[in-house]
């Protein structure tokens, strides 16, 4: 059984009780700066440094209750694995990808292997022992821009 890892996150004057999830992001350059985007979809926008990402489920527009929502539509939340070891080994050939931890809060749906949340904020990025030089450099540049710590995934207790 997978345990929930939780942390208190300070956002300005607000403190939120967040679940920690694990995910991958595409890294694109915008105005010469690395910026995080969802790996599988472009529908929910980019992850701005230091700003929580908020998604609004389209099922509300269809007047479906949250229990009726399938969650398949990319706009229906921020998706994350419940454990680092569950991250898919998927990488578009022509893009850089970083992996790490994400804080999730608001309405959080819990599934067997994943979460789907209303709000998300990158929490940390992973560096790997056998990571290539360019991939390591991209990860370090993203971490610097977003003010994120670099951690080894084998040090994560999840």
N, C-alpha and C positions, 0 to 999 in steps of 0.2 A: 504494500500500500504506500502510495506517495504522500509524504507530509507536505503541508503548506509552510513555506518560509515567508515570514512577515517582517516588515520593517516600518518604523515611523519615518515619514519623509516630510521635511520642512519645505514648504512652498510659499515664500514670502511670509505673511502673517498667519498662514494656515498650516496645520499639521494633519497629514492624512495617514491612515493605517493602510499600507499597501501590501499586496501579495507580490512576491518576487517570481517572475516568470523568466523564461529563457528563449531567445529568438535570434534570428539573423536579419541583417539589413543590407540592402544594396547601397553602395557609396557612389554618388554622382558628384561631379564638379559643377558648381554654380558660381559664377563670377570668380573663378579660380579657387574657391573654397570647397572642401569636402562637405557633403550634406547627406544625411541618412534618409533613405526611402524604404518603404515596405519591399520585401523581397519578391512577393508574388503579385502585387497589384500596385497600380499607380492611383487608385481611386481615393485613397484617404489622405493624400498629400504627403508633404515631407515632414520630417521630424526636425523642428527648429531647435538650435542649441538652447538648453535651459528652459524650454517651454513644453508643458505637457501637451500631448496630442489627444484630441477629443474626437470621438466618432459618434455619429448618431445613426442608429439603426434605421434603415429604410422601411422596416416592417411596421414602424409607427405610422408611416404614411399610408400603409395598406390596412391600417386598423387591426393589426394582428397583435395579440398579447405576446409578452416576452417568452412565454412557455410555448407559443405556436411558432416562434421565429426559428428558422432552420439554422441561421448563422453562417450559411454558405456564402451569402453575398458579402464581398469584401468590406462593404461599408458597415456591416453589422458588428463591428468591434475590432479591437486590437487583439490579435491572436498570439499566443506564446505557449511553449511547451512547459509542462509541470516539472521537468527535470532537465538538466544540461545534457545528459546522455541521450535524451529523446530528440535533440535537434536533428533535423534531416540533413543528410550530407548532399545538399543540392547547391549548385553554384552555376549561374549563367556564365557561359564561356567568355563573353565579351565584357564582363563587369566585375568590379571588385565587390567583395562581400566581407562583412565583419560579423562576428557573433558575440553574444554577451547576455547580460541580465537587463531586465526591464521591470520597473515598478508599475503595478496595475492597481487601479482603484475605481470607485464609482460602482456601477453595476458590473459585478464580476460573475460570469457563469463558469462553473467548474465542471469539467468533463473528465473522463478516465485518464487521459494523457495530456490534456491541454486546458488553457484558460481562454476566455474571450471577455474582454473588458471594455468599459466605456472610456477610461483614461489610461494613458501610458506615458512613461518617461524613462529614457535610457538610464541605467544605473551603473553599468561597468562594461568594459569590453575585454574579451579573452585574447591572450597571446599564447601561442603554442610552441612547444620545444622545436618541432620540425617545420615551423612556419617559414616560407620563403622570405627573402630579403624585401622584395617589393610589397608583399602582403603585410609584413610586419611594419613597414614604413607607413603604409596606408592606415593601418590600425592605430599607430601612434599619432598620426596627423589628426584622425577623427577624434581620438581620445583628448588630444590637446584642445581642439576646437570646442568640444562639448564639455570640457572639464571633467572627464570621466577617469576613474582609476583603471589601470590595466591589471588584470588578474589572470592567474593560470587556472584553467577549468578543473584541473585535478585537485585544486585547493578548495573547490566549492563542495559544500556538504549537501548535495541534492541529487 
